[in-house]
C-alpha cells in the first residue's frame, strides 16, 4: 500500500497544482519521485509533528490541499490538539496518511505502537476516517475523496487482505451472507482471518467514521433481530469499529479486538498478534461464542 500511496502522490502533484506533500522525516526513498516532480510542493518538516499540522492547516486555509505523512503514534497522538483545532475546528481540507498503526512496528516496541488512532480521529467532528486494506482500496478511497473539502485520515497497514472488491466512501461491502445467523463486521486485513469461518456472514467496512443511509438500510435488511453480531478490528475494542456499529444500528455486539493494555513484548508482527489474542486461531475461536 505504501508503494500505491507514492504513486497517488505522484499523480496528484502532476495534475493538481494545489496538492502539497509534508512528511515527518520518513519515506524519503519511497517518495523520491514525488520530490523530483515538484520540489516546491514537497516538504520534510522533520520530527516536528505539531508544527507540521499547523503548517498544513495554514496551507489549506490559503487554498492548498496538503497531505501529511508519518508514523501513526507520532502524528495522531503527539499532534492531537493541533489536528483537533487546525483540521477539525477549522474544517480544513488536509489529508493525514499514517503507517505503523497498532503494532505494525512490532520490533520497535510500544513507543511505536498505536492502538487507539481510529478512536481519536473518530472523536473529531467532521473527520473522515478510512482503513483501506489493499492498494486498490487505497486508490479508490483516496481518489474519490480528494478535494472534497473535509479533513481525512487514512490508516495504512503493512498487512493486506487477499479479497478483491471495489470500495466507496461511507459504504459497506457484504462479503458473504450468514449460514448460522451470525454476522461479523470486519475492518482491515483481519478479513482474511474471519473468512476462514465458513458459516458466519461478513460485512466489511473501509470507512470507520460514517456509514451511508443506503448501507445502513442494506445491513438492516440483512441482519435479523436475533442475529448474533461481532466486530473484529485491529484496534482497541472501544472507540473504533465496535462503537461505530453499535451506535449506528443500536445493537449490542461481541467485540473482538485489542484489550486496553500495553503490549510490552518484542518480536514479529505474528508474535504480537498471538500475545494480543488476535491471531487467526484466537479470532476464529472467539467467533464460536
C-alpha positions, 0 to 999 in steps of 0.5 A: 500500500505504501508503494500505491500511496507514492504513486497517488502522490505522484499523480496528484502533484502532476495534475493538481497544482494545489496538492502539497506533500509534508512528511515527518522525516520518513519515506524519503526513498519511497517518495523520491519521485514525488520530490523530483516532480515538484520540489516546491510542493514537497516538504520534510518538516522533520520530527516536528509533528505539531508544527507540521499540522499547523503548517498544513492547516495554514496551507489549506486555509490559503487554498492548498490541499496538503497531505501529511505523512508519518508514523501513526503514534507520532502524528495522531497522538503527539499532534492531537490538539493541533489536528483537533483545532487546525483540521477539525475546528477549522474544517480544513481540507488536509489529508493525514496518511499514517503507517505503523498503526497498532503494532505494525512496528512490532520490533520497535516496541510500544513507543511505536505502537498505536492502538487507539488512532481510529478512536481519536480521529473518530472523536473529531467532528467532521473527520473522515476516517478510512482503513483501506486494506489493499492498494486498490482500496487505497486508490479508490478511497483516496481518489474519490475523496480528494478535494472534497473539502473535509479533513481525512485520515487514512490508516495504512497497514503493512498487512493486506487482505487477499479479497478483491472488491471495489470500495466507496466512501461511507459504504459497506461491502457484504462479503458473504451472507450468514449460514448460522445467523451470525454476522461479523463486521470486519475492518482491515486485513483481519478479513482474511482471518474471519473468512476462514469461518465458513458459516458466519456472514461478513460485512466489511467496512473501509470507512470507520467514521460514517456509514451511508443511509443506503448501507445502513438500510442494506445491513438492516435488511440483512441482519435479523433481530436475533442475529448474533453480531461481532466486530473484529478490528485491529484496534482497541475494542472501544472507540473504533469499529465496535462503537461505530456499529453499535451506535449506528444500528443500536445493537449490542455486539461481541467485540473482538479486538485489542484489550486496553493494555500495553503490549510490552513484548518484542518480536514479529508482527505474528508474535504480537498478534498471538500475545494480543489474542488476535491471531487467526486461531484466537479470532476464529475461536472467539467467533464460536461464542 
